[in-house]
Amino acid sequence: MANMLALAVLSALVERPMHPYEMATILRERGKDDDMEIKWGSLYTVVRNLAKHALIEPAEVGRDGRRPERTVYRITTTGHDELVDWVRELIAMPGPEHPRFRAGLSVLSVLHPGNATALLRERLARLDDGVIAARAALEQYGREVPRLFLAESEYDLAIRVAEAAWIRSLLAEIDLGTYPGLDVWRAFHEENP
């Protein structure tokens, strides 16, 4: 499985049976769309597919007044096993991830080095602000929430800190003129303004 919304749905249903609207509400409240790419418009399709593959099943079907029929779903044993296997794979097996910054770096040469460094400094300032805010949030939440439930926030903070350190070293190389190919990069943009 590759649909992160399916992962999120299964993880929510581990707690208790729910209607899809309740699933979405809980996942939004917990910020799961910050943790993974979620396409909310496909929630009901994902729920139907999980049911089709017997990973979840209806626990009850009811109607409240004149409202449409509502199905409350629960995770099946097969669904729980699939969830556990999926999480094990996500944790143990590094895989390709495609962050937007990496995509930008892959075509950085289209910018003049001066423009690139200005933008990198702008990003670095935002990262530094984000690191300060994330540390404060972790400190606050750490008093209220068990650390186990903050692992993704700690990871995000570590990635931001590492990215900021890498950008600082890249900027230092460019500023010192020691970045390999810098002269060619500058010359290209001076010849092709």
QUIFENUR-V279641 format. One record per helix or strand. SS is the DSSP state (A for helix, B for strand). FROM is the first residue (numbers start at 1). LEN is the number of residues. Records with the same first field share a line. If there is no record, write none. Layout:
SS=FROM-LEN ; FROM-LEN
This chain:
A=4-10 ; 20-10 ; 32-4 ; 40-13 ; 77-16 ; 100-7 ; 108-3 ; 113-32 ; 147-30 ; 182-10
B=18-2 ; 56-7 ; 70-6
